Amino acid sequence: MVAAAAEAVAARIGSRQPRVAIVLGSGLGDVAEQIQSAVRVPYGEIPGFPQPGAPGHKGELVAGTLEGVGVLVQSGRFHLYEGHAPQVAALPVRVFARLGVRTLIVTNAAGGIRLTFRPPTLMLIADHINFMFRTPLVGAVLEGEERFPDMSEPYARELRAVARDVALRERIGLEEGVYAALLGPSFETPAEIRMLQRLGADAVGMSTVPEVIVARARGIRCLGFSSITNVAAGLSAATLSHEEVLAAGKQIAGQLATLIRGVLVKL
């Protein structure tokens, strides 16, 4: 399936050689609209790619250039809570690897656990906790992947340093912390949030980890950003909703795009 999907994408994007892949989270699709010389490949034309079911996820790959760098943008991801296997959630990253991508930038919308977070704000992901209790590496080892990838630095230290420099130069507030991934689709209970606080999580969401695990197994370095779109359950009196997540994501999408463009310039 990986080979067939990669061949289909390669046939559509032609001579464009992506160096960097970018995965866009809920409400963060603006980056895809900034791609120059863009070629759009609908998921329906790629073997094994389902249509995304979450609101705010468009359902296409966009190839082109951004800040002079060849990029491939995934506009719409596949979540485990939609019923997809972890291997399906991570399929795009395996396709990116076959196309020669060596750097992956992942983004997501997340709930803020750290008490000092004031949504909407941006968090640089320093590490993650896999509370999905699933991994896309289960099963036979695929060609080009490690059986036991080292996860001691899932988000590259040097890329995080570049992101912090860009944020400082552009005067963008950028926190840094640990992202906890849960299966979803229900939002967490207040008791679960208290548990995550004690375990060291700063933000919580329902994506990203399967993609990063496969990227590391393929030797792809990763950089991650969470858009903190809401305060997690029990930390405020507000009722949580996905509409709130999308609205807050749009408020901060411009800053995230500036950060990503600034990082690309320095790659």
Number of C-alpha atoms within 10 A of each C-alpha: 13 18 13 13 21 20 16 16 23 16 9 15 19 10 8 18 18 22 19 25 26 25 25 26 25 26 26 28 22 15 20 25 11 15 20 17 12 19 17 19 18 16 21 12 14 20 16 15 20 16 16 18 15 16 12 21 20 20 22 23 24 24 27 22 20 21 16 12 17 19 27 30 25 26 27 25 30 25 23 21 17 14 10 12 17 21 19 21 25 24 23 25 26 25 21 27 24 18 19 14 22 18 23 27 20 23 23 24 30 31 28 29 26 17 11 9 19 13 19 23 22 26 26 21 24 19 19 23 17 18 15 18 9 16 18 17 20 10 9 7 12 13 7 12 16 15 13 10 16 12 13 8 13 22 23 18 14 10 19 20 12 18 24 19 15 21 21 12 11 13 10 16 12 20 19 17 18 21 32 27 22 22 18 15 12 11 19 18 12 14 11 14 23 16 12 20 16 10 12 16 22 28 30 28 24 24 28 28 28 25 25 25 22 26 25 21 21 20 16 21 22 26 25 25 29 30 31 29 29 28 24 28 21 16 15 11 8 11 11 17 11 17 12 12 22 18 15 22 30 19 17 19 19 14 19 25 17 16 23 21 19 19 22 18 12 11 11
